[in-house]
Amino acid sequence: YYIDYNDPEPVLKTILPRMKERIDIIDSHEGKLIARNFIRSDMGSIVEIDPGSPYKWRAIVPEYSEALLEDVLPLKNKIVAAYRSKITEFLVTTDYNGKLLNTVSLPPGTSLQGLQGSADDTELLYSFQ
């Protein structure tokens, strides 16, 4: 469900009424919903969903075949995604069009403890052990 507060008469609307699979809506950006998706994507991807055409998704960050998408944090004008591969964990930063902005690999054998930040932040805090 969603509400478009820019509509002159905002009402609660269903967006994907017959969807049995789970997606995680993590943000909205320029009228579109940003979601973490595991449908037909075993390792996870990040997609944009237009509420006007909810079954036509656009991939922002495609699935990495060798790494599991573990966490996603939207920041101001960018998305940070945390991945775990067999060897290491890494962070990928993209803009909302999917352009790669930065990648940070954590030392092998360490574990990401969490991502901290809010949608208005321009910086991310994270720790690893």
MDTraj code that builds the backbone (N, CA, C; nanometers):
import mdtraj as md
import numpy as np

residues = "TYR TYR ILE ASP TYR ASN ASP PRO GLU PRO VAL LEU LYS THR ILE LEU PRO ARG MET LYS GLU ARG ILE ASP ILE ILE ASP SER HIS GLU GLY LYS LEU ILE ALA ARG ASN PHE ILE ARG SER ASP MET GLY SER ILE VAL GLU ILE ASP PRO GLY SER PRO TYR LYS TRP ARG ALA ILE VAL PRO GLU TYR SER GLU ALA LEU LEU GLU ASP VAL LEU PRO LEU LYS ASN LYS ILE VAL ALA ALA TYR ARG SER LYS ILE THR GLU PHE LEU VAL THR THR ASP TYR ASN GLY LYS LEU LEU ASN THR VAL SER LEU PRO PRO GLY THR SER LEU GLN GLY LEU GLN GLY SER ALA ASP ASP THR GLU LEU LEU TYR SER PHE GLN".split()
xyz = np.array([
    [0.0833, -0.1184, 0.0000],
    [0.0000, 0.0000, 0.0000],
    [0.0871, 0.1239, 0.0000],
    [0.0345, 0.2312, -0.0565],
    [0.1070, 0.3577, -0.0545],
    [0.0067, 0.4723, -0.0623],
    [0.0522, 0.5915, -0.0236],
    [-0.0262, 0.7141, -0.0353],
    [0.0589, 0.8158, -0.1096],
    [0.0038, 0.8731, -0.2152],
    [0.0720, 0.9787, -0.2886],
    [0.0227, 1.1123, -0.2329],
    [0.1046, 1.1745, -0.1490],
    [0.0647, 1.2999, -0.0854],
    [0.0705, 1.4186, -0.1814],
    [0.1238, 1.3995, -0.3013],
    [0.1215, 1.5052, -0.4021],
    [-0.0096, 1.5075, -0.4792],
    [-0.0874, 1.4019, -0.4662],
    [-0.2186, 1.3935, -0.5300],
    [-0.3130, 1.4923, -0.4597],
    [-0.3993, 1.5613, -0.5345],
    [-0.4928, 1.6546, -0.4705],
    [-0.5841, 1.5866, -0.3678],
    [-0.6144, 1.4587, -0.3896],
    [-0.6956, 1.3823, -0.2948],
    [-0.6203, 1.2553, -0.2565],
    [-0.5231, 1.2652, -0.1639],
    [-0.4431, 1.1473, -0.1282],
    [-0.5284, 1.0391, -0.0614],
    [-0.5160, 0.9175, -0.1130],
    [-0.5864, 0.8028, -0.0556],
    [-0.4909, 0.6842, -0.0510],
    [-0.5215, 0.5895, 0.0353],
    [-0.4422, 0.4678, 0.0460],
    [-0.4739, 0.3781, -0.0737],
    [-0.3683, 0.3389, -0.1482],
    [-0.3866, 0.2574, -0.2681],
    [-0.3033, 0.1305, -0.2569],
    [-0.3537, 0.0228, -0.3155],
    [-0.2730, -0.0986, -0.3234],
    [-0.1743, -0.0827, -0.4375],
    [-0.0569, -0.1417, -0.4201],
    [0.0436, -0.1283, -0.5256],
    [0.0690, -0.2611, -0.5958],
    [0.0787, -0.3697, -0.5233],
    [0.1031, -0.5017, -0.5818],
    [0.0062, -0.6002, -0.5168],
    [-0.1217, -0.5960, -0.5548],
    [-0.2244, -0.6718, -0.4822],
    [-0.2111, -0.8235, -0.4900],
    [-0.1563, -0.8774, -0.5957],
    [-0.1488, -1.0235, -0.6093],
    [-0.0083, -1.0781, -0.5858],
    [0.0805, -0.9952, -0.5373],
    [0.2197, -1.0339, -0.5166],
    [0.2301, -1.1232, -0.3929],
    [0.2752, -1.2470, -0.4137],
    [0.2919, -1.3399, -0.3018],
    [0.4337, -1.3364, -0.2484],
    [0.5296, -1.3025, -0.3344],
    [0.6680, -1.2944, -0.2926],
    [0.6904, -1.1659, -0.2127],
    [0.7963, -1.1663, -0.1350],
    [0.8240, -1.0505, -0.0509],
    [0.9278, -0.9594, -0.1157],
    [0.8995, -0.8316, -0.1111],
    [0.9977, -0.7299, -0.1446],
    [1.0013, -0.6337, -0.0265],
    [1.1134, -0.5689, -0.0080],
    [1.1283, -0.4732, 0.1011],
    [1.1374, -0.3329, 0.0435],
    [1.0353, -0.2515, 0.0674],
    [1.0386, -0.1123, 0.0244],
    [1.1307, -0.0389, 0.1217],
    [1.2353, 0.0251, 0.0695],
    [1.3329, 0.0892, 0.1568],
    [1.3333, 0.2415, 0.1464],
    [1.2727, 0.2943, 0.0396],
    [1.2784, 0.4392, 0.0203],
    [1.1814, 0.4784, -0.0903],
    [1.1590, 0.6083, -0.1025],
    [1.0909, 0.6623, -0.2200],
    [1.1790, 0.7748, -0.2729],
    [1.1818, 0.7874, -0.4041],
    [1.2679, 0.8869, -0.4674],
    [1.2006, 0.9357, -0.5941],
    [1.1724, 1.0645, -0.5990],
    [1.1091, 1.1269, -0.7151],
    [0.9833, 1.0532, -0.7598],
    [0.8992, 1.0192, -0.6637],
    [0.7717, 0.9545, -0.6929],
    [0.7775, 0.8052, -0.7175],
    [0.8949, 0.7482, -0.7109],
    [0.9117, 0.6036, -0.7323],
    [0.9503, 0.5377, -0.5998],
    [0.9167, 0.4098, -0.5867],
    [0.9534, 0.3335, -0.4682],
    [1.0840, 0.2593, -0.4958],
    [1.1705, 0.2544, -0.3979],
    [1.2980, 0.1836, -0.4076],
    [1.2857, 0.0606, -0.3179],
    [1.3187, -0.0564, -0.3736],
    [1.2958, -0.1806, -0.3003],
    [1.4131, -0.2769, -0.3123],
    [1.4312, -0.3554, -0.2075],
    [1.5237, -0.4685, -0.2107],
    [1.4421, -0.5876, -0.2566],
    [1.4919, -0.6573, -0.3575],
    [1.4136, -0.7591, -0.4262],
    [1.4883, -0.8927, -0.4293],
    [1.4161, -1.0000, -0.3987],
    [1.4717, -1.1347, -0.4118],
    [1.3864, -1.2208, -0.5050],
    [1.2964, -1.1589, -0.5791],
    [1.2118, -1.2312, -0.6737],
    [1.2919, -1.2542, -0.8012],
    [1.3057, -1.3802, -0.8421],
    [1.3895, -1.4169, -0.9570],
    [1.5296, -1.3605, -0.9436],
    [1.5745, -1.3455, -0.8212],
    [1.7058, -1.2888, -0.7918],
    [1.7516, -1.3491, -0.6595],
    [1.8138, -1.4661, -0.6651],
    [1.8506, -1.5375, -0.5430],
    [1.9438, -1.4591, -0.4519],
    [2.0305, -1.3775, -0.5092],
    [2.1283, -1.3052, -0.4296],
    [2.0822, -1.1640, -0.3930],
    [1.9745, -1.1170, -0.4537],
    [1.9177, -0.9866, -0.4208],
    [1.9592, -0.8770, -0.5167],
    [1.8666, -0.7875, -0.5424],
    [1.8921, -0.6710, -0.6269],
    [1.8143, -0.5527, -0.5701],
    [1.8422, -0.4350, -0.6229],
    [1.7699, -0.3145, -0.5816],
    [1.6963, -0.2633, -0.7042],
    [1.5654, -0.2415, -0.6898],
    [1.4822, -0.2026, -0.8029],
    [1.4032, -0.0761, -0.7715],
    [1.3596, -0.0110, -0.8791],
    [1.2707, 0.1043, -0.8706],
    [1.1334, 0.0611, -0.9195],
    [1.0294, 0.0963, -0.8451],
    [0.8923, 0.0603, -0.8807],
    [0.8119, 0.1883, -0.8982],
    [0.7533, 0.2042, -1.0148],
    [0.6666, 0.3188, -1.0424],
    [0.5258, 0.2810, -0.9965],
    [0.4681, 0.3514, -0.8974],
    [0.3329, 0.3170, -0.8517],
    [0.2288, 0.3213, -0.9633],
    [0.2532, 0.3998, -1.0687],
    [0.1607, 0.4056, -1.1816],
    [0.1668, 0.2817, -1.2695],
    [0.2787, 0.2126, -1.2705],
    [0.2988, 0.0875, -1.3450],
    [0.3754, -0.0093, -1.2551],
    [0.3119, -0.0598, -1.1505],
    [0.3849, -0.1333, -1.0463],
    [0.4471, -0.2661, -1.0890],
    [0.4097, -0.3196, -1.2033],
    [0.4687, -0.4470, -1.2463],
    [0.5831, -0.4277, -1.3456],
    [0.6165, -0.3029, -1.3761],
    [0.7311, -0.2726, -1.4616],
    [0.8397, -0.2139, -1.3726],
    [0.9344, -0.2986, -1.3343],
    [1.0412, -0.2566, -1.2451],
    [1.1650, -0.2219, -1.3249],
    [1.2429, -0.1296, -1.2697],
    [1.3714, -0.0941, -1.3291],
    [1.4802, -0.1310, -1.2302],
    [1.5777, -0.2076, -1.2759],
    [1.6894, -0.2451, -1.1893],
    [1.7793, -0.1240, -1.1678],
    [1.8043, -0.0920, -1.0424],
    [1.9003, 0.0132, -1.0087],
    [2.0366, -0.0511, -0.9863],
    [2.0393, -0.1528, -0.9017],
    [2.1613, -0.2304, -0.8770],
    [2.1264, -0.3758, -0.9050],
    [2.1809, -0.4327, -1.0100],
    [2.1473, -0.5713, -1.0428],
    [2.2081, -0.6691, -0.9423],
    [2.1644, -0.7915, -0.9547],
    [2.2141, -0.8983, -0.8689],
    [2.3629, -0.9224, -0.8946],
    [2.4386, -0.9416, -0.7874],
    [2.5774, -0.9874, -0.7978],
    [2.5730, -1.1391, -0.7857],
    [2.6237, -1.2100, -0.8832],
    [2.6130, -1.3567, -0.8821],
    [2.6953, -1.4221, -0.7730],
    [2.7983, -1.3542, -0.7244],
    [2.8879, -1.4136, -0.6247],
    [2.8766, -1.3497, -0.4867],
    [2.7730, -1.2655, -0.4634],
    [2.7602, -1.1988, -0.3339],
    [2.6132, -1.1775, -0.2991],
    [2.5814, -1.1998, -0.1729],
    [2.4456, -1.1844, -0.1220],
    [2.4231, -1.0412, -0.0745],
    [2.3141, -0.9800, -0.1197],
    [2.2751, -0.8469, -0.0736],
    [2.2211, -0.8604, 0.0680],
    [2.2907, -0.8012, 0.1649],
    [2.2509, -0.8160, 0.3042],
    [2.1768, -0.6959, 0.3605],
    [2.2134, -0.5761, 0.3177],
    [2.1522, -0.4566, 0.3755],
    [2.1553, -0.3457, 0.2718],
    [2.0591, -0.2548, 0.2816],
    [2.0521, -0.1400, 0.1914],
    [2.0173, -0.0179, 0.2751],
    [2.0894, 0.0901, 0.2515],
    [2.0644, 0.2136, 0.3236],
    [2.0583, 0.3296, 0.2250],
    [1.9419, 0.3943, 0.2128],
    [1.9334, 0.5120, 0.1261],
    [1.9888, 0.6341, 0.1981],
    [2.0708, 0.7095, 0.1294],
    [2.1216, 0.8369, 0.1787],
    [2.0805, 0.9444, 0.0792],
    [2.1170, 1.0672, 0.1068],
    [2.0797, 1.1765, 0.0172],
    [2.1411, 1.1538, -0.1215],
    [2.0576, 1.1298, -0.2196],
    [2.0966, 1.1120, -0.3599],
    [2.1870, 0.9920, -0.3862],
    [2.1923, 0.8964, -0.2947],
    [2.2708, 0.7753, -0.3194],
    [2.2166, 0.6597, -0.2370],
    [2.2562, 0.5413, -0.2772],
    [2.2151, 0.4180, -0.2094],
    [2.3418, 0.3416, -0.1737],
    [2.3498, 0.2955, -0.0491],
    [2.4626, 0.2124, -0.0067],
    [2.4098, 0.0716, 0.0168],
    [2.4748, -0.0254, -0.0456],
    [2.4347, -0.1653, -0.0324],
    [2.5503, -0.2451, 0.0267],
    [2.5175, -0.3318, 0.1228],
    [2.6183, -0.4184, 0.1854],
    [2.6018, -0.5589, 0.1301],
    [2.7140, -0.6185, 0.0881],
    [2.7147, -0.7518, 0.0290],
    [2.8102, -0.8426, 0.1051],
    [2.7795, -0.9723, 0.1012],
    [2.8674, -1.0739, 0.1590],
    [2.8976, -1.1774, 0.0510],
    [3.0276, -1.1965, 0.0266],
    [3.0712, -1.3028, -0.0642],
    [3.1327, -1.4141, 0.0206],
    [3.1820, -1.5166, -0.0440],
    [3.2437, -1.6267, 0.0303],
    [3.3702, -1.5822, 0.1023],
    [3.4360, -1.4809, 0.0499],
    [3.5652, -1.4393, 0.1035],
    [3.5559, -1.3148, 0.1915],
    [3.4773, -1.2171, 0.1512],
    [3.4750, -1.0887, 0.2211],
    [3.3391, -1.0220, 0.2113],
    [3.3246, -0.9137, 0.2857],
    [3.2077, -0.8282, 0.2736],
    [3.2515, -0.6975, 0.2077],
    [3.1585, -0.6347, 0.1375],
    [3.1919, -0.5077, 0.0730],
    [3.0683, -0.4202, 0.0635],
    [3.0943, -0.2897, 0.0509],
    [2.9896, -0.1896, 0.0367],
    [2.9966, -0.1308, -0.1031],
    [2.8799, -0.1125, -0.1636],
    [2.8699, -0.0536, -0.2968],
    [2.7807, 0.0697, -0.2851],
    [2.8281, 0.1822, -0.3367],
    [2.7493, 0.3051, -0.3374],
    [2.7150, 0.3394, -0.4812],
    [2.5855, 0.3623, -0.5057],
    [2.5377, 0.4019, -0.6386],
    [2.4476, 0.5236, -0.6251],
    [2.4227, 0.5902, -0.7363],
    [2.3185, 0.6916, -0.7356],
    [2.1860, 0.6225, -0.7680],
    [2.0782, 0.6984, -0.7739],
    [1.9466, 0.6384, -0.7975],
    [1.9263, 0.5943, -0.9422],
    [2.0209, 0.6260, -1.0296],
    [2.0171, 0.5757, -1.1664],
    [2.0979, 0.4480, -1.1824],
    [2.1663, 0.4074, -1.0766],
    [2.2455, 0.2853, -1.0814],
    [2.3923, 0.3077, -1.1126],
    [2.4339, 0.4315, -1.1285],
    [2.5749, 0.4602, -1.1573],
    [2.6591, 0.4285, -1.0341],
    [2.7620, 0.3477, -1.0533],
    [2.8520, 0.3109, -0.9444],
    [2.9333, 0.4327, -0.9023],
    [2.9274, 0.4663, -0.7724],
    [3.0007, 0.5804, -0.7194],
    [3.1235, 0.5386, -0.6400],
    [3.1132, 0.4231, -0.5699],
    [3.2228, 0.3817, -0.4835],
    [3.2032, 0.2366, -0.4411],
    [3.3157, 0.1684, -0.4175],
    [3.3141, 0.0338, -0.3603],
    [3.4195, 0.0282, -0.2507],
    [3.3820, -0.0267, -0.1366],
    [3.4745, -0.0438, -0.0248],
    [3.4730, -0.1905, 0.0142],
    [3.5892, -0.2560, 0.0052],
    [3.6009, -0.3955, 0.0475],
    [3.6529, -0.3993, 0.1904],
    [3.5877, -0.4775, 0.2738],
    [3.6337, -0.4946, 0.4116],
    [3.7426, -0.6011, 0.4144],
    [3.8314, -0.5972, 0.5129],
    [3.9371, -0.6981, 0.5211],
    [3.8788, -0.8394, 0.5313],
    [3.9413, -0.9376, 0.4663],
    [3.8931, -1.0764, 0.4763],
    [3.8858, -1.1209, 0.6225],
    [3.7842, -1.1965, 0.6541],
    [3.7663, -1.2468, 0.7900],
    [3.6953, -1.1518, 0.8836],
    [3.6592, -1.0327, 0.8351],
    [3.5861, -0.9385, 0.9198],
    [3.4377, -0.9454, 0.8859],
    [3.3582, -0.8876, 0.9737],
    [3.2137, -0.8892, 0.9563],
    [3.1588, -0.7488, 0.9772],
    [3.0755, -0.7042, 0.8859],
    [3.0118, -0.5731, 0.8965],
    [2.9133, -0.5755, 1.0127],
    [2.9201, -0.4753, 1.0983],
    [2.8343, -0.4706, 1.2164],
    [2.7079, -0.3888, 1.1951],
    [2.7033, -0.3080, 1.0949],
    [2.5820, -0.2311, 1.0708],
    [2.6099, -0.1039, 0.9943],
    [2.5068, -0.0541, 0.9314],
    [2.5126, 0.0714, 0.8579],
    [2.4272, 0.1713, 0.9334],
    [2.4761, 0.2932, 0.9462],
    [2.3994, 0.3963, 1.0146],
    [2.3973, 0.5221, 0.9305],
    [2.2804, 0.5777, 0.9160],
    [2.2615, 0.6998, 0.8401],
    [2.1139, 0.7175, 0.8128],
    [2.0750, 0.8354, 0.7731],
    [1.9351, 0.8603, 0.7390],
    [1.9275, 0.9171, 0.5978],
    [1.8073, 0.9257, 0.5463],
    [1.7869, 0.9664, 0.4069],
    [1.8414, 1.1063, 0.3779],
    [1.8537, 1.1923, 0.4773],
    [1.9049, 1.3275, 0.4562],
    [2.0560, 1.3371, 0.4716],
    [2.1203, 1.2303, 0.5176],
    [2.2648, 1.2318, 0.5402],
    [2.3416, 1.2207, 0.4085],
    [2.4578, 1.2807, 0.4068],
    [2.5479, 1.2668, 0.2931],
    [2.6618, 1.1707, 0.3249],
    [2.6725, 1.1312, 0.4520],
    [2.7775, 1.0388, 0.4949],
    [2.7162, 0.9181, 0.5636],
    [2.7928, 0.8112, 0.5636],
    [2.7513, 0.6828, 0.6213],
    [2.8474, 0.6456, 0.7326],
    [2.7941, 0.5894, 0.8387],
    [2.8771, 0.5332, 0.9448],
    [2.8612, 0.3822, 0.9405],
    [2.9722, 0.3116, 0.9514],
    [2.9662, 0.1661, 0.9601],
    [3.0827, 0.1189, 1.0453],
    [3.0674, 0.0001, 1.0994],
    [3.1757, -0.0596, 1.1761],
    [3.1878, -0.2049, 1.1344],
    [3.3055, -0.2604, 1.1595],
    [3.3267, -0.4021, 1.1293],
    [3.4150, -0.4622, 1.2364],
    [3.4033, -0.5912, 1.2473],
    [3.4766, -0.6634, 1.3511],
    [3.5491, -0.7801, 1.2913],
])
top = md.Topology()
chain = top.add_chain()
for i, resn in enumerate(residues, 1):
    res = top.add_residue(resn, chain, resSeq=i)
    for name in ("N", "CA", "C"):
        top.add_atom(name, md.element.get_by_symbol(name[0]), res)
traj = md.Trajectory(xyz[None], top)
